[in-house]
Amino acid sequence: MEKTKHTVKVAGFSFKVVSEDTAEYMSALAREVDLKIDALLKNSTLSTTQAAVAVALDYADTVKKNDSSTESLKTQLKESLQDVAVARKEADFYKRELERLQGSKIEENKENPALW
């Protein structure tokens, strides 16, 4: 996807950002950050910079925790896929064994036909 330049406004400042995302997405993202900064500024004595840093730390924390969760889920998925592979091999083995036993039963019936 091609990168484009967007202008967004956060905390009263305009920023030019280059992104592969749409202008609508970038604007929505900027509005979300702006609302969080505004909420911090209304309920505290923080400066705009301090509020922006607090919001950035909150987002960084969320990303780090999501990355950790993602890695854990990847590990669980890998283990589950390995379990599925083992189960498939076992199922194939038992299917072949069943076919072998059914085949030998047919041969046995041919050699010793029923009297009825």
JOCORGI-V591267 format. One record per residue. N is the residue number from 1. RES is the residue in one small letter. SS is DSSP state (A for helix, B for strand, O for the rest). NEAR is the number of other C-alpha atoms within 8 Angstrom. Layout:
N | RES | SS | NEAR
N | RES | SS | NEAR
This chain:
1 | m | O | 3
2 | e | O | 4
3 | k | O | 8
4 | t | B | 8
5 | k | B | 8
6 | h | B | 10
7 | t | B | 8
8 | v | B | 11
9 | k | B | 11
10 | v | B | 11
11 | a | O | 8
12 | g | O | 5
13 | f | B | 6
14 | s | B | 8
15 | f | B | 8
16 | k | B | 8
17 | v | B | 8
18 | v | B | 8
19 | s | B | 9
20 | e | O | 8
21 | d | O | 8
22 | t | O | 7
23 | a | A | 7
24 | e | A | 6
25 | y | A | 8
26 | m | A | 11
27 | s | A | 9
28 | a | A | 8
29 | l | A | 8
30 | a | A | 11
31 | r | A | 10
32 | e | A | 8
33 | v | A | 10
34 | d | A | 11
35 | l | A | 8
36 | k | A | 9
37 | i | A | 13
38 | d | A | 9
39 | a | A | 8
40 | l | A | 10
41 | l | A | 12
42 | k | A | 6
43 | n | O | 6
44 | s | O | 6
45 | t | O | 5
46 | l | O | 9
47 | s | O | 7
48 | t | A | 9
49 | t | A | 7
50 | q | A | 8
51 | a | A | 12
52 | a | A | 9
53 | v | A | 8
54 | a | A | 8
55 | v | A | 11
56 | a | A | 8
57 | l | A | 8
58 | d | A | 8
59 | y | A | 8
60 | a | A | 8
61 | d | A | 8
62 | t | A | 8
63 | v | A | 8
64 | k | A | 8
65 | k | A | 8
66 | n | A | 8
67 | d | A | 8
68 | s | A | 8
69 | s | A | 8
70 | t | A | 8
71 | e | A | 8
72 | s | A | 8
73 | l | A | 8
74 | k | A | 8
75 | t | A | 8
76 | q | A | 8
77 | l | A | 8
78 | k | A | 8
79 | e | A | 8
80 | s | A | 8
81 | l | A | 8
82 | q | A | 8
83 | d | A | 8
84 | v | A | 8
85 | a | A | 8
86 | v | A | 8
87 | a | A | 8
88 | r | A | 8
89 | k | A | 8
90 | e | A | 8
91 | a | A | 8
92 | d | A | 8
93 | f | A | 8
94 | y | A | 8
95 | k | A | 8
96 | r | A | 8
97 | e | A | 8
98 | l | A | 8
99 | e | A | 8
100 | r | A | 8
101 | l | A | 8
102 | q | A | 8
103 | g | A | 8
104 | s | A | 8
105 | k | A | 8
106 | i | A | 8
107 | e | A | 8
108 | e | A | 8
109 | n | A | 9
110 | k | A | 7
111 | e | A | 6
112 | n | O | 6
113 | p | O | 6
114 | a | O | 5
115 | l | O | 3
116 | w | O | 2
